[in-house]
Amino acid sequence: MMTAFVRTIILYFFIMAGMRLMGKRQIAELEPSELVLTMMISDLAAVPMQDFGIPLLSGLLPILTLLALSLLLSQLSLRSLRLRALICGTPAVLIRNGVLQQAAMRRNRYTLDELMEELREQGISRVEDVKYAVLENSGQLTVFPWAAQQPPTAEQLGLDLEDDVTLPVVLINDGRLLRRNLTACGRDENWLRKQLSREKISSPREVFLLTLDERGQVFCVRKEREA
């Protein structure tokens, strides 16, 4: 029992480290090569967890080989466009100037029902309202409606709006003070205590979320009392 427990923990953290090397992607956004790698690693990891007669190293070695191969191909694909196209594929235009590209749909085995479903999910009901629809390597469909079908921007309307988009930085996360973020914002704990006193809060442990944006505006949410 203890052997199974230890093996599972080792394999779990080993595979987690390998997945981090692949980058932050959702399953639906994986390239074909990354999806194949994920499936193979999951199968290989299950064998040493179930069969105690197989040395743990024999189970880790194939996984390590696959991860190393994936990293090698990733580096090579950065240098070679041909290799990148061979491994990852190339995007395909399924709608061009409002016209269905039937040959491209056949090459990618993309049915009309799938296309219409993707358009409806993006709030588009008619093919002729789309100027371009591109099937990405990840399988996602990127849709570009005609300009007349898009909501107007402030620039198009001739409005001179102030840029009020800011990126708040989290200073307190569920009662925990993030001192690195506080220092990066050019603030100190004396400043933080003043902000908390304005909210009638005595300690960061009483705060669920506190952020500071580029304009110096503070957003604070108290912790709710547990029932």
Secondary structure, DSSP 8 states (H G I E B T S, - for coil): -HHHHHHHHHHHHHHHHHHHHT-S--GGG--HHHHHHHHHHHHHHHHHHH-TTS-HHHHHHHHHHHHHHHHHHHHHHHH-HHHHHHHH---EEEEETTEE-HHHHHHTT--HHHHHHHHHHTT---GGGEEEEEE-TTS-EEEEE-GGGS---TTTTT----------EEEEETTEE-HHHHHHTT--HHHHHHHHHHTT---GGGEEEEEE-TT--EEEEE-----
